[in-house]
């Protein structure tokens, strides 16, 4: 992604077409740094065609942590496959996906 974010910055997370467990470690690290720096968080899942439960679970934990700290999160895009995967395992409402 990028260098460590600074406080007050906007951090945009765009997942790749295939969002799988292979990206979890780096995504966790980048999200943790953004949370620690108190960044405004934006999530763009508009390019995602395949997403596995490891990514969805990580996003859920991340969103819950953001809500506990600042509550500021913005979805800038959600693909139909991403939404369908979240719905299949019942996480769509917990992820606060936009309509």
Secondary structure, DSSP 8 states (H G I E B T S, - for coil): --S---TT-EEEEE--SEE-GGGHHHHHHHHHHHHHTT-EEEEEETT-SEE-HHHHHHHHHHHHHHHHHT--EEEEEE-HHHHHHHHHTT-TTTTT---
